[in-house]
Amino acid sequence: MKTIIYILLTSCVLLVSCNSKNRKTVQIIENKSIIEEIEKEPIFGNPIDYDSTKVLYQLFVTNRKGTQLKDQADEHSKSAGTFRFGSIVNVIEEQKDWLGIKERISREYTRNGREIQVSKWEKVFVKKSDVGNAEKITLIEEDLIQGYVYKDSILPQKIENLLELSFISKEDYLTKKAQRVRFLVEDSASIKKIKGVISLPCKNGVKKIIDIDEPDNEDGRMIYGYVGNIDMLNQYLLGVTFYEGGNYILIDKKSGKETRNLVGIPHISPNKKYMISMSANIYEECTDFQLYTLKNNEIKLRFGISFANYPLCIKKG
């Protein structure tokens, strides 16, 4: 069974040298039992200094097949990677048929039998014909169903078998926007965080949500913020910020237990049967989407999708 919804579509390895000259040194480690030779790092491509390299302007990849990042402004030059359709390029140099852009490039090489990966800011080149202004990035029907379903289930694994997606006009969108029903009450001022602790009044007692912010555990960092409540679901909504990302969680007003982990702010259908959440995934360059069914106060994840060919743009209001 298809679900019909309306959507407006509008690590590195750090190698530390002893000084800026990257001179060859020998490091003696604990009782001279282990000697590690730190050799001069190979020079790849066109290394640049991030801070001193000025970006002239930004463009976007307009070739639907993407574009190759080349070490030199030459079709036969070695490829340093690829950019997908719609990716931003930061232009730092212009040539006849090519543009030099600033990008962080990962490369691999072998030293003493070990595979080493380095990541540096470099000047690489893209074809002028593959990039352009944002106005040249247009979606087609096929873009709407590009991606993958990431919930294991017996459901069909093709997006077109799960959702019916179509373009609508701006006028239709504005009409539906004016008719929307908001179930989330954003009353963030009513519950304050005190010394890293949010106290949520629940039927079974006060639920304390405590920040994890330890200087020596940056990867485990979790900072909470109270957003509001959804009375029809009997849930509190909190935002969570991690070291490199974030999401939202629902807390049951009765039990105080976490009921759902959401990729974005939840939006509930007027008939109160469905709930969606969406978020831009900057690491995978896609839009993460979740569809939930609502029945008897049960919030059940029906499926999740990562849409590949268009990013999510959120505007307030």
Buried (B, 14 or more C-beta within 10 A) or exposed (E): EEBEBEBBBEEEEEEEEEEEEBEEEEEEEEEEEEEEEBEEBEEBBBEBEEEEBEEBEEBBBBBBEBBBBBBBBEEEBEEBBEBBBBBEBBBBBEEEEBBBBBBEBEBEEEEEEEEBEBBBBBBBBBBBEBBBEEEEBEEEEEBBBBBEBEEEEEEEBEBEEBBEBEEEEEEEBEEEEEEEEEBBEEEBEEBEBEEEEBBBEBEEEEBEBEBEEEEEEEEEBBBBBBBBBBEEBBBBBBBBBBEEEBBBBBBBBEBBEBBBEBBBBBBBBEEEEBBBBBBBBEEEBBBBBBBBEBEEEEBEBBBBBBBBBBBBEEEEE
